[in-house]
Amino acid sequence: EELNSSPSNFNFRNDPGFASGAEPFEEEEPELTAEEAKEIESFWENLTDLEITKSVFTEFDEAVAGQELVYTLVVQNNGPNKAQDIQVTDILPPQITYISDTGNCIESPVGELTCNFNELPVGERIEFDVKVRIPVDLSCDSGQFKTIENNASVVHLAGSDLDTTNNQVIEQTKVMCIKYEYSAKLICGKQE
């Protein structure tokens, strides 16, 4: 006996989902409240794309033990909106000592800098330096060189970021682990 999958007493024409050519069982989207609409508007107004890059300056071609390094950090606003309440965190290599910076940063805890900026218009950038010193007695274990790593990131505290893949940067620096005066002579070709 063939089974009937539809109840015999169900009339599809009486289903309100079929009225006026509408799709069956389709529900209307609820209207947004004033507060919800304001939240959505604020989200889009504060949406932007911050990008952070970093470079390092050394006195010689190779960084050497006992030498100062200068990290330059750049935060760029790629748009589409102005960024507000920007925070940069710079985690210094554990082997080095922090000296100073030009970004009004605060070191807390030791080796971690927090730098806050009020706003950054579209297409503009913030640039500042962080000066550190490599210890004279930097250990390379059994080798002659050691790679130290600086990790920096940027956060848009007032809104969301379109592309979080460019919110972090790692700078690796190869350091010669012999005393400054000897390594300087070696690099400059003055081996007396």
C-alpha positions in Angstrom: 0.0 0.0 0.0 1.4 3.4 -1.0 1.8 5.7 2.0 0.7 9.3 1.8 3.3 11.6 3.4 0.9 14.6 3.5 -1.9 14.7 6.1 -5.2 14.5 4.3 -6.7 17.3 6.3 -3.9 19.9 5.6 -4.8 22.6 3.0 -1.6 24.3 1.6 -3.7 27.2 0.4 -4.6 28.1 3.9 -0.9 28.3 5.0 -0.1 32.0 5.5 3.4 31.3 4.2 1.9 30.9 0.7 -0.1 34.0 0.8 0.7 36.8 -1.7 3.4 34.6 -3.3 5.7 34.6 -0.2 8.0 31.8 0.5 6.5 29.2 2.9 7.3 29.7 6.6 9.4 32.8 6.0 9.5 35.1 9.0 10.0 38.9 8.8 13.2 40.4 10.3 12.5 42.1 13.6 13.1 45.9 13.6 16.1 47.2 15.4 15.7 49.2 18.5 17.2 52.7 18.7 20.0 51.4 21.0 20.8 48.5 18.6 20.9 50.9 15.6 23.2 53.2 17.5 25.6 50.3 18.4 25.8 49.3 14.7 26.5 52.9 13.6 29.2 53.3 16.2 30.8 50.0 15.1 31.1 51.2 11.5 32.3 54.7 12.5 35.1 53.2 14.6 36.2 50.5 12.2 39.7 50.9 10.8 42.9 49.1 9.9 46.0 49.8 12.0 49.4 48.4 10.8 52.6 48.2 12.8 56.1 47.8 11.4 59.6 47.9 13.1 63.2 48.3 12.1 66.5 48.3 14.1 69.5 50.5 13.9 73.0 49.3 14.8 76.3 51.2 14.8 78.0 48.5 12.7 76.8 46.0 10.2 76.5 43.4 13.0 75.1 44.1 16.4 77.7 43.4 19.1 77.7 42.8 22.8 77.9 46.0 24.8 76.4 48.0 22.0 73.2 50.2 22.0 70.4 49.3 19.6 67.6 51.6 18.5 64.3 50.1 17.5 62.0 52.3 15.3 58.3 51.5 15.5 55.8 52.8 13.0 52.0 52.6 13.4 50.0 53.4 10.2 46.3 54.0 9.8 45.1 52.4 6.6 41.5 53.6 7.1 38.7 53.9 6.4 38.1 55.8 9.6 40.1 57.8 12.2 41.6 55.6 14.9 41.3 56.6 18.6 42.8 55.2 21.8 45.7 53.4 20.2 47.9 51.1 22.4 51.3 49.7 21.4 52.9 47.0 23.4 56.6 46.3 22.9 58.1 43.2 24.5 61.8 43.6 24.6 64.3 40.7 24.3 65.0 39.4 27.8 68.8 39.7 27.3 68.8 43.5 26.8 68.3 46.5 29.1 65.8 49.3 28.3 67.3 52.8 28.2 64.7 55.3 26.9 62.0 55.9 24.2 60.4 58.8 22.3 56.8 57.5 22.6 56.1 58.4 26.2 56.0 54.6 27.0 55.8 53.1 30.4 57.9 50.1 31.3 55.8 47.7 33.5 56.7 45.0 34.1 60.5 45.1 33.3 61.1 44.5 29.6 57.5 45.3 28.5 56.7 48.8 27.2 53.1 50.1 26.9 52.7 53.2 24.7 49.3 55.0 24.4 48.3 57.5 21.7 45.0 59.6 21.5 44.2 59.4 17.8 45.5 58.8 14.3 43.8 60.2 11.2 43.4 58.1 8.0 46.7 57.9 6.0 48.9 59.2 8.8 51.3 57.4 11.0 53.0 57.5 14.5 56.7 56.9 14.6 58.9 56.6 17.8 62.2 55.0 18.9 63.1 52.7 21.7 66.7 52.6 22.8 68.2 49.5 24.5 71.6 48.2 25.4 73.0 44.7 24.8 75.0 43.5 27.9 78.7 43.1 27.4 78.6 39.6 28.9 75.8 38.3 26.5 76.2 34.6 26.4 76.0 32.7 23.1 76.5 29.3 24.7 78.9 27.5 22.4 78.5 29.8 19.3 79.8 33.2 18.3 76.3 34.7 17.6 73.0 34.9 19.3 69.6 36.0 17.9 67.5 38.2 20.1 63.8 38.8 19.4 61.7 41.9 19.9 57.9 41.5 19.7 55.5 44.5 19.2 51.8 44.8 18.7 49.1 47.5 18.2 45.5 47.5 19.4 42.7 49.9 18.5 40.9 50.2 21.8 38.1 52.4 20.6 36.9 50.0 17.8 37.5 47.0 15.7 40.3 46.4 13.2 39.7 45.3 9.6 42.9 43.3 9.3 44.5 41.8 12.5 47.3 40.1 10.5 49.3 43.3 10.4 48.8 44.2 14.1 51.9 42.3 15.3 55.6 42.4 14.2 58.7 40.5 15.3 62.2 41.9 14.8 65.1 39.4 15.1 68.6 40.8 15.5 71.8 38.7 15.2 74.3 39.7 17.9 78.0 39.0 18.0 78.7 37.7 21.6 82.2 38.9 22.2 83.2 42.1 24.0 82.4 45.4 22.3 85.9 46.6 21.8 87.1 43.4 20.3 84.1 42.9 18.0 84.2 46.5 16.9 87.8 46.1 15.8 86.9 42.8 14.0 84.0 44.4 12.1 86.0 47.5 11.2 89.0 45.5 10.1 91.3 46.8 12.8 92.5 43.7 14.5 95.5 44.9 16.5 
